[in-house]
């Protein structure tokens, strides 16, 4: 019995040692959700890792969605005063990515016979969001209110934002911060009226953004 007890104790000690070794050797992600890693200053958008997704309902059958990329802009932030943060980003509509070429052509084609396009048209102006107020509502969350200019129309929009990580980019060693955000806009507010409400007026936006310190 004593031998069996000692064997169990030895096995337990071995498992603890293995667990400790694994914890020591497990790779650490460069970015972690630790707000103390964020330093005050101005950051620029990382265009290769910042995306604005959109989603609409199609005739009540199902949703379809796409992505805008190549985003540009700046974020000024001070962890000691998050309410003073400023965000100014530009989203090229022509960077639209969708699942089929036919849908992309429809969204970006010119109007027939010189008429207004169904959606954005062949040479759409970029969209732009400029913050006017940041209201922190949790340890890692805030509402970012600002003006969204889309299709030549400017309307106020509030983005529910969440801090997702900070650290040094292992490829460039540049200090980087990440955020995600969601909001819903009505496309008819911006003069994009085609097939509404059969193609839903409400457009859900899902934002994933990375910013690199200058």
C-alpha positions in Angstrom: 0.0 0.0 0.0 2.8 2.4 0.9 4.5 1.7 -2.4 1.3 2.4 -4.3 0.9 5.7 -2.4 4.4 6.7 -3.3 3.8 5.9 -6.9 0.8 8.1 -7.0 2.6 10.9 -5.4 5.5 10.6 -7.8 3.1 10.6 -10.8 1.4 13.7 -9.4 4.7 15.5 -9.0 5.7 14.5 -12.6 2.4 15.9 -14.0 2.9 19.2 -12.1 6.4 19.5 -13.4 5.3 18.8 -17.0 2.5 21.5 -16.6 5.0 24.0 -15.3 7.4 23.3 -18.1 4.6 23.7 -20.7 3.6 27.0 -19.2 7.2 28.2 -19.4 7.7 27.1 -23.0 4.2 28.1 -24.3 4.6 30.9 -26.9 3.4 34.3 -25.8 1.3 36.3 -28.2 2.8 39.6 -29.1 -0.4 41.4 -28.4 -2.5 40.9 -25.3 -5.6 42.6 -23.9 -3.6 44.6 -21.4 -4.4 48.3 -21.5 -1.2 49.2 -19.6 0.7 48.3 -22.8 -1.0 51.3 -24.6 1.2 54.4 -24.7 0.0 57.9 -25.4 0.5 59.2 -28.9 -0.7 59.2 -32.5 -1.2 55.9 -34.3 -1.8 55.2 -38.0 -4.1 52.6 -39.4 -2.4 49.3 -40.4 -4.1 49.0 -43.8 -3.2 45.3 -44.3 -4.9 44.3 -41.1 -7.9 46.7 -40.8 -11.3 45.6 -42.3 -14.8 47.0 -42.3 -17.3 44.2 -42.9 -21.0 44.9 -43.9 -24.0 42.7 -43.9 -27.5 43.1 -45.4 -30.6 40.9 -45.8 -31.5 39.8 -49.3 -35.2 39.6 -50.0 -35.9 38.0 -46.6 -34.1 34.8 -47.7 -30.7 35.2 -46.2 -27.9 37.7 -45.5 -25.0 38.5 -47.7 -21.9 40.4 -46.8 -18.7 41.9 -48.0 -15.6 43.7 -46.8 -13.9 47.0 -47.4 -10.1 47.1 -46.9 -7.1 49.5 -47.6 -8.3 51.7 -44.8 -6.3 54.8 -43.9 -6.3 57.2 -41.0 -5.1 58.1 -37.6 -5.9 57.5 -33.9 -4.7 59.9 -31.2 -5.1 58.3 -27.8 -3.9 58.8 -24.2 -4.7 56.0 -21.7 -4.9 58.6 -18.9 -7.7 60.4 -20.7 -9.5 58.0 -23.1 -12.4 60.4 -23.5 -10.1 62.7 -25.4 -9.2 60.2 -28.1 -9.6 61.3 -31.7 -10.3 59.0 -34.7 -10.2 59.9 -38.3 -10.4 57.1 -40.9 -11.0 56.9 -44.7 -12.5 53.8 -46.3 -12.1 53.3 -50.0 -15.4 52.0 -51.4 -13.7 50.8 -54.5 -11.7 48.3 -52.4 -15.0 46.3 -52.0 -14.5 42.5 -51.8 -17.5 40.2 -52.1 -18.0 36.5 -52.9 -19.0 36.9 -56.6 -17.8 39.1 -59.4 -21.4 39.6 -60.5 -22.4 41.2 -57.1 -19.3 43.4 -57.1 -20.1 44.6 -60.6 -23.6 45.4 -59.5 -22.5 47.4 -56.5 -19.9 49.4 -58.5 -21.5 49.7 -61.9 -22.5 53.1 -63.3 -26.2 54.0 -63.7 -27.8 52.9 -67.0 -28.0 55.6 -69.7 -26.6 58.2 -67.3 -29.0 57.5 -64.5 -28.1 57.3 -60.8 -26.3 54.0 -60.0 -28.2 51.4 -58.0 -25.5 51.4 -55.3 -22.1 53.1 -55.3 -21.3 53.6 -59.0 -18.1 53.1 -60.9 -16.1 55.8 -59.3 -17.3 56.1 -55.7 -15.8 58.6 -53.3 -14.2 57.0 -50.2 -16.2 57.0 -47.0 -14.9 58.8 -44.0 -15.5 58.6 -40.2 -14.4 61.4 -37.9 -15.0 61.1 -34.2 -16.6 63.8 -32.2 -16.9 62.1 -28.8 -15.6 59.0 -27.0 -17.5 57.8 -24.0 -15.9 55.0 -22.0 -18.5 52.6 -20.6 -16.3 49.7 -19.3 -12.7 48.7 -18.6 -12.1 47.8 -22.3 -15.2 49.3 -24.1 -16.3 52.7 -25.3 -18.9 54.3 -27.5 -17.3 56.3 -30.3 -19.7 58.9 -31.8 -18.7 60.7 -34.9 -19.8 61.8 -38.4 -19.8 59.2 -41.2 -19.7 60.6 -44.7 -20.8 58.1 -47.3 -22.1 58.7 -50.9 -21.7 62.4 -50.4 -24.0 62.5 -47.3 -22.8 63.0 -43.7 -24.7 61.6 -40.7 -23.9 61.0 -37.0 -23.0 57.4 -36.1 -22.1 55.7 -32.9 -19.7 52.7 -32.9 -19.6 50.3 -30.0 -15.9 49.7 -29.6 -13.8 47.2 -27.7 -10.1 47.2 -27.0 -8.6 43.8 -28.1 -4.9 44.0 -27.7 -1.6 45.9 -27.5 2.1 45.1 -27.9 5.0 45.2 -30.3 4.4 43.8 -33.8 7.0 41.0 -34.0 7.7 41.8 -37.7 8.4 45.5 -37.3 8.7 45.9 -33.6 6.3 48.9 -33.9 3.9 49.4 -31.0 0.4 48.3 -32.1 -3.1 48.5 -30.6 -6.2 46.7 -31.8 -9.9 47.4 -31.5 -13.2 45.9 -32.8 -16.4 47.8 -33.3 -20.0 47.4 -34.4 -22.7 49.7 -35.6 -25.8 49.7 -37.8 -26.6 52.4 -40.4 -29.6 52.8 -42.7 -28.3 53.0 -46.3 -31.3 55.1 -47.5 -30.0 57.9 -45.1 -27.1 58.1 -47.5 -29.1 58.1 -50.7 -28.5 54.4 -51.5 -32.2 53.4 -52.0 -32.1 50.6 -54.6 -34.5 47.7 -53.7 -35.1 48.9 -50.2 -36.6 47.4 -48.1 -36.4 44.1 -50.0 -32.7 44.4 -49.7 -32.6 45.6 -46.1 -32.2 49.3 -45.4 -30.3 48.4 -42.2 -26.6 47.6 -42.9 -24.6 46.0 -40.1 -21.0 47.1 -39.9 -18.4 44.9 -38.2 -15.0 46.6 -37.8 -11.6 45.1 -37.0 -8.8 47.6 -36.8 -5.1 47.7 -36.0 -3.1 50.9 -35.4 0.6 51.4 -35.4 2.4 54.1 -33.4 4.2 56.7 -35.4 
